[in-house]
Amino acid sequence: MRILLNILLFSSLCFGNCNIILDSTKDIVGADFIDSKLALFDTKKLLIKNTSKFDDLFSYTSQANNIISAKLLGGGDLLVSFDDKSVKTINLNSTQDILDPLKTKINQPFNQILLTKDKAVFLSKNHAIVYDFINRIYKSKTTNLNSKIIDSKISENSVFIACFDRNLYELNLGDFSINKIANLPNLITKVEILDNKPLASMIDGKIWYKNQIYEISKNKISAIKVGQNALYFGDSKSNLIISDLNFHIKKQINLKADEIKELFIDSSNLLVVMWNRAIYNCNLKSIHTDTNF
């Protein structure tokens, strides 16, 4: 499968302070952002773009195995997991093995990758691995979650894990203990961190935070981003929803494209990555001008 062919730049199209800057005829399965670099990938191809000009910096095509997940590292390297249960770092000049399934003995692919300052956390359905980049060693734990991991986020020494069975877990990276902290009333779609506490969205458009439920949308919440003084939500009907930190809705913009896949803050802009159609650039100052923050 090929991704991001026939890329077109649309500077004239605007949807309520959000400009479409990239359109694609192929699905965007996943995305990541760091230091003005945006990584996009499908099951076979990875692409890194510079968000200042949106020119291509690097591309990689997997010839044999399917890409499961990818994260950007400092310097533009990519940390990539594959369906053969391996994990590699990839850059312009080389490909290096990080986890070899023959050595880890783990027979499930890692669909979640999280990063700390000098470590990476890899999660599969029933296993967790913490990899030390400095010493190039890792430790593993059998988690026995027995449910597909939908999303995960890291906060200080904890990893919060949302599963298909509606359970939310906390994995302590210090002692490697894992505890169930909540069973939500509906399917979990995303997890974020607000004030070092997990914030989880659900398929019915509601948010769970500190054991309280808040309605954000009538549709599935598909993306969350915590800003300095605002929360940004994307839903399955192309709606970008802005609230204050107490979940009071301040504004909603419909981008008329597809389900919003990811949200990233790039300096003074909010990058909105759609599931299979486009990327929008929303000026944060402009979209807050008529809200009461």
C-alpha positions in Angstrom: 0.0 0.0 0.0 1.4 3.4 -0.9 0.7 6.6 1.0 0.6 10.3 0.3 0.7 10.2 -3.4 -0.3 13.2 -5.5 0.0 15.6 -2.6 -1.6 19.0 -3.3 -1.2 22.2 -1.4 -4.4 24.2 -0.8 -3.7 27.6 0.6 -7.1 29.1 -0.4 -9.4 26.7 1.5 -10.3 27.8 5.0 -12.6 26.4 7.6 -13.1 28.8 10.5 -9.4 29.8 11.0 -8.1 26.4 9.8 -6.4 26.1 6.5 -6.0 22.8 4.6 -2.2 22.4 3.9 -2.0 18.8 2.8 -4.5 16.5 1.0 -4.0 12.8 0.4 -5.8 10.2 -1.6 -4.5 7.4 0.8 -5.2 6.6 4.4 -3.1 8.0 7.2 -3.0 5.1 9.7 -0.9 6.9 12.3 1.1 10.1 13.0 3.6 11.6 15.4 5.1 15.1 15.9 8.2 16.5 17.5 10.4 19.6 16.9 8.6 20.8 13.8 8.7 17.4 12.2 5.5 15.5 11.4 5.6 11.7 10.8 2.8 10.0 8.9 2.5 6.3 8.1 0.4 3.6 6.7 1.1 -0.1 6.9 4.0 0.1 4.4 5.3 3.6 4.2 6.7 6.2 6.6 7.0 9.9 5.7 8.5 12.7 7.7 7.6 16.3 6.7 8.9 19.7 7.9 5.9 21.6 9.2 7.4 25.0 8.4 7.3 24.4 4.7 5.7 20.9 4.5 8.4 19.6 2.3 9.5 16.0 2.6 12.5 15.2 4.8 12.6 11.5 4.7 10.6 8.5 3.5 10.8 4.8 4.2 9.1 1.8 2.6 8.8 -1.6 4.3 9.2 -4.3 1.8 8.3 -7.3 3.9 6.5 -6.6 7.2 3.6 -4.3 8.0 4.2 -1.2 10.1 2.2 -1.3 13.4 3.3 1.9 15.2 6.0 4.6 14.9 7.4 7.4 17.1 9.8 10.2 16.2 13.0 10.4 18.2 15.2 13.5 18.6 17.2 14.2 15.4 14.6 12.8 13.1 15.1 9.1 13.7 12.1 6.9 13.8 11.3 4.1 16.3 9.1 1.6 14.4 7.3 -1.6 15.4 6.4 -4.2 12.9 3.9 -7.1 12.7 6.7 -9.6 12.9 7.1 -8.5 16.6 10.3 -6.6 15.9 11.2 -3.0 16.7 13.8 -1.0 14.8 15.2 2.5 14.6 15.2 3.9 11.1 16.9 7.0 9.6 18.3 8.3 6.3 21.5 6.2 6.6 20.6 3.0 8.5 18.2 0.6 10.1 19.1 -0.8 13.6 17.4 -3.6 15.5 16.1 -2.6 19.0 13.9 -5.6 19.9 14.4 -9.0 18.2 11.4 -11.4 18.7 13.8 -14.4 18.8 15.3 -12.8 21.9 12.3 -11.3 23.6 10.2 -14.5 23.0 7.1 -12.3 22.7 4.7 -13.5 20.1 2.6 -10.3 19.9 3.4 -7.1 18.0 3.8 -3.9 19.9 1.0 -1.5 19.0 1.9 1.1 21.5 5.3 3.0 21.8 5.9 5.6 24.5 9.0 7.7 25.1 10.7 9.1 28.2 13.9 11.1 28.3 16.2 8.0 27.8 13.8 5.1 27.6 11.1 3.6 25.4 8.0 1.7 26.6 6.6 -0.9 24.2 3.1 -2.4 24.9 1.4 -5.4 23.4 -1.8 -7.1 24.4 -0.1 -9.1 27.2 3.4 -7.7 27.5 5.3 -4.5 28.5 9.0 -3.8 27.7 11.0 -0.9 28.9 14.1 -0.3 26.8 17.1 1.7 28.0 18.6 3.6 25.1 21.8 4.5 27.0 22.7 1.0 28.1 20.8 -0.8 25.3 19.2 -3.2 27.7 15.5 -3.9 28.4 13.3 -5.4 31.0 9.9 -7.1 30.3 6.7 -7.9 32.2 3.8 -10.1 31.4 0.7 -7.9 31.9 -2.0 -10.3 31.0 -4.4 -7.6 30.1 -6.1 -10.0 27.6 -7.7 -7.2 25.7 -6.6 -5.1 22.8 -4.8 -1.8 23.8 -6.6 1.1 22.3 -4.4 3.9 23.5 -1.8 4.8 26.2 0.0 7.8 27.6 2.9 8.3 29.9 3.0 10.7 32.9 6.1 10.9 35.1 6.6 7.3 36.3 3.2 5.9 35.2 1.8 4.6 31.9 -2.0 4.8 31.6 -3.4 2.1 29.3 -6.9 2.0 27.8 -8.2 -1.4 26.6 -11.0 -2.5 24.4 -12.8 -4.1 27.3 -13.3 -0.5 28.7 -10.7 -1.0 31.5 -8.2 1.7 32.3 -4.9 0.5 33.9 -1.9 2.2 35.4 1.6 0.6 34.9 4.2 1.8 37.4 7.5 2.0 35.7 9.4 1.9 39.0 8.3 -1.5 40.4 6.5 -2.7 37.2 3.2 -3.2 39.0 0.0 -2.8 37.1 -3.4 -1.9 38.5 -6.9 -1.4 37.1 -8.0 2.1 38.0 -11.4 2.3 36.3 -14.0 0.5 34.2 -15.6 3.1 32.0 -19.3 3.0 30.9 -18.5 2.9 27.2 -15.7 2.0 24.8 -12.5 4.0 25.3 -11.2 5.8 22.2 -8.3 8.0 23.5 -6.2 8.8 26.6 -4.5 12.0 27.5 -2.9 13.5 30.6 -4.3 16.5 32.4 -2.6 17.7 35.6 -0.8 14.3 35.8 -4.2 12.5 35.8 -5.6 10.3 33.0 -8.3 11.8 30.8 -10.2 9.2 28.7 -12.6 9.8 25.8 -15.4 7.4 24.8 -17.2 6.3 21.7 -20.4 8.1 22.8 -18.6 11.5 22.8 -18.2 11.7 26.5 -15.1 12.3 28.6 -14.0 10.6 31.8 -11.8 12.5 34.2 -11.3 12.0 38.0 -14.4 9.7 38.0 -16.6 12.3 36.5 -18.3 12.2 33.1 -18.5 15.2 30.7 -20.3 15.4 27.4 -18.2 16.9 24.6 -19.8 15.7 21.4 -22.6 13.6 20.1 -20.0 11.6 18.1 -17.0 9.4 18.9 -14.1 11.4 20.3 -11.2 10.4 18.1 -8.4 12.8 19.2 -7.5 14.8 22.3 -4.8 17.5 22.9 -4.2 19.3 26.1 -3.1 22.9 25.6 -1.8 25.6 28.0 -5.3 26.8 28.9 -7.6 24.8 26.7 -8.6 21.3 25.6 -8.9 20.3 22.0 -11.0 17.4 20.9 -11.5 15.9 17.4 -14.5 13.7 16.6 -15.6 11.2 14.0 -17.6 13.8 12.0 -14.7 16.2 11.4 -15.5 18.5 14.3 -12.7 20.3 16.1 -14.1 21.1 19.6 -12.4 23.6 22.0 -13.2 23.7 25.7 -11.6 25.3 28.8 -9.9 23.1 31.3 -13.2 22.5 33.1 -14.7 21.0 30.0 -17.0 23.9 29.1 -17.3 24.0 25.3 -16.1 27.3 23.8 -16.1 26.7 20.1 -16.6 24.1 17.4 -15.3 24.0 13.9 -16.3 21.5 11.2 -13.5 20.7 8.8 -15.7 18.8 6.3 -13.2 16.1 5.7 -13.2 12.9 7.7 -12.6 11.6 11.2 -9.9 13.5 13.1 -7.1 11.1 13.8 -4.5 13.2 15.7 -4.0 16.7 17.1 -0.6 18.3 17.6 0.5 21.7 18.9 3.3 23.2 16.7 4.3 26.5 18.3 1.4 28.9 17.6 -0.6 26.4 15.5 -2.7 23.3 16.0 -2.1 20.6 13.4 -5.1 18.5 12.7 -4.5 15.1 11.1 -7.5 13.5 9.5 -8.0 9.8 9.2 -7.7 9.5 5.5 -8.0 12.8 3.8 -6.1 15.9 4.9 -4.0 17.9 7.3 -5.2 21.2 8.6 -3.2 24.0 10.2 -5.3 26.1 12.7 -3.8 29.3 14.1 -4.4 29.1 17.9 -4.7 32.8 18.3 -7.3 33.1 15.6 -9.5 30.2 16.8 -9.5 31.7 20.3 -10.3 35.3 19.3 -14.1 34.8 19.7 -14.0 32.5 22.8 -14.1 33.5 26.4 -10.9 32.1 27.8 
